[in-house]
């Protein structure tokens, strides 16, 4: 778990699982894989096994010890709904999140149908907690089916991470979506993001009354191009009462 995250839309990260496998064009230049593989074979390092999927039960209770409320990005270095993460372990992660109600948890996945099925089972007879937000990654128009999976998921707050934005997103149906993050790719092989693609997302959020957060232009380093879009920063959150945390 890391406090003081450099990710602009969260406060901290919590990784009860690390490692993943690539399943989509948005994964091609994954920052988490690039970072993890630097340490493969380094004895005793948390990423001694590189980006191999690793379950970390010793981290399951970490958020319970953080008494100051935070927004916490869950599994910034993995995907909680990877097919090799055991369902009982996902249950433990959700039990921790439900207990630590003073935090806001941001759960993001590309395995959107798996998350939908899980949430339907878990909250079949009860309302999903307001402090657990669920989101899907959508890198271009070809990945928009994940939005439908998210819309069909029981969740108090649903969000999209349109990052890395590597192509025009086209028309967006944002019914029952509460927040959209957009940003360009970073790293040595970063694919450029066209300004019209970012505007397309922003303008549709404005038209449909959805909070919009512009994370970065990207480039060789995440901060290379800054965060300004058409002369201003866009820092909207789905709940204005916590806006100050990432402003």
Residue pairs with C-beta under 8 A, 6 or more apart in sequence:
1 12
1 13
1 14
1 15
1 59
1 62
1 63
1 66
1 72
2 12
2 13
3 11
3 12
3 66
3 70
4 11
4 12
5 11
5 12
5 13
5 73
5 76
6 222
7 13
7 73
7 76
7 215
8 213
8 215
8 216
8 227
8 235
8 246
9 71
9 73
9 106
9 181
9 213
9 215
9 237
9 246
10 71
10 72
10 73
10 106
10 246
11 70
11 71
11 72
11 245
11 246
12 66
12 70
12 71
12 72
12 73
13 72
13 73
13 74
13 76
13 77
14 59
14 62
14 63
14 72
14 73
14 74
14 75
14 105
15 56
15 59
15 75
15 76
15 77
15 78
16 55
16 56
16 57
16 59
16 60
16 62
16 74
16 75
16 80
16 89
16 92
16 93
17 53
17 54
17 55
17 56
17 75
17 77
17 78
17 79
17 80
17 82
17 85
17 89
18 32
18 36
18 46
18 47
18 51
18 53
18 54
18 56
18 75
18 77
18 78
19 36
19 49
19 50
19 51
19 52
19 53
19 54
19 77
19 78
20 27
20 30
20 32
20 33
20 51
20 53
20 77
20 78
20 79
20 82
21 53
21 82
22 28
22 30
22 33
23 110
23 111
24 110
24 137
24 139
24 143
25 139
25 140
25 142
25 143
25 166
26 110
26 137
26 139
26 140
26 143
26 164
26 166
27 33
27 110
28 189
29 164
29 185
29 187
29 189
29 190
29 191
30 51
31 186
31 187
32 51
32 76
32 77
32 78
33 51
34 187
35 47
35 77
36 47
36 50
36 51
36 77
37 47
37 50
37 51
38 47
39 45
39 46
39 47
39 48
39 50
40 47
40 48
40 49
40 50
40 51
41 48
41 50
42 48
53 78
53 82
53 84
53 85
55 85
55 86
55 89
57 89
57 92
60 92
60 93
60 96
61 96
63 72
63 96
63 97
63 100
63 103
63 105
64 96
64 99
64 100
66 100
66 103
67 102
69 102
69 103
69 104
70 103
70 104
70 245
71 103
71 104
71 106
71 242
71 245
71 246
72 103
72 104
72 105
72 106
73 106
73 108
74 80
74 93
74 97
74 105
74 106
74 107
74 108
75 107
75 108
79 85
79 109
79 110
79 111
80 90
80 93
80 107
80 109
80 115
81 90
81 109
81 111
81 114
81 115
81 118
82 111
83 111
83 114
87 118
90 118
91 122
94 122
94 132
97 103
97 105
97 107
97 129
97 131
97 132
98 129
98 132
101 129
101 131
102 131
103 131
104 131
104 132
104 133
104 242
105 131
105 132
105 133
106 133
106 135
106 159
107 115
107 132
107 133
107 134
107 135
108 134
108 135
108 136
108 137
108 159
108 161
109 115
109 134
109 135
109 136
109 137
110 136
110 137
110 146
112 136
112 145
112 146
112 149
112 150
112 153
113 149
115 134
115 136
115 149
115 150
115 153
116 149
116 150
116 152
116 153
119 128
119 134
119 153
119 154
119 155
120 153
120 154
123 154
127 154
127 156
128 154
128 155
128 156
129 156
130 156
130 157
131 156
132 155
132 156
133 155
133 156
133 157
133 158
133 159
133 179
133 238
134 150
134 153
134 155
134 157
134 158
134 159
135 150
135 158
135 159
135 160
135 161
135 179
136 146
136 147
136 149
136 150
136 160
136 161
137 143
137 146
137 160
137 161
137 162
137 163
138 144
138 146
138 147
138 160
138 161
138 162
138 169
139 162
139 163
139 164
139 165
139 166
139 167
140 165
140 166
140 167
140 168
140 169
141 167
141 168
141 169
141 170
142 167
144 169
144 170
144 172
147 160
147 172
147 173
147 177
150 158
150 160
150 177
151 158
151 175
151 176
151 177
157 178
157 179
157 238
157 239
158 176
158 177
158 178
158 179
159 177
159 178
159 179
159 180
159 181
159 238
160 177
160 179
160 180
160 181
161 181
162 169
162 180
162 181
162 182
162 183
162 201
163 181
163 182
163 183
163 184
163 185
163 215
164 183
164 184
164 185
164 186
164 190
164 191
164 193
164 218
165 182
165 183
165 184
165 185
165 193
165 197
165 198
165 201
166 185
166 191
166 193
167 197
168 194
168 196
168 197
168 200
169 197
169 200
169 201
170 200
171 204
172 201
172 204
172 208
174 180
174 204
174 205
174 208
174 210
175 208
177 210
178 210
178 211
178 238
179 210
179 211
179 213
179 236
179 237
179 238
180 201
180 205
180 210
180 211
180 212
180 213
181 213
181 214
181 215
182 198
182 201
182 202
182 212
182 213
182 214
182 215
183 193
183 214
183 215
183 216
183 217
183 218
184 190
184 192
184 193
184 198
184 216
184 217
184 218
184 219
184 225
185 191
185 193
185 218
186 216
186 218
186 219
186 220
186 221
186 222
186 224
187 220
188 220
190 218
190 219
190 220
192 218
193 217
193 218
195 229
198 214
198 229
199 229
199 230
201 212
202 212
202 214
202 229
202 234
204 210
205 211
205 212
206 212
211 236
211 237
211 238
212 234
212 236
213 234
213 235
213 236
213 237
213 246
214 227
214 229
214 233
214 234
215 227
216 222
216 223
216 225
216 226
216 227
217 224
217 225
217 226
217 227
218 224
218 225
219 225
227 233
235 243
235 246
235 247
236 243
237 243
237 246
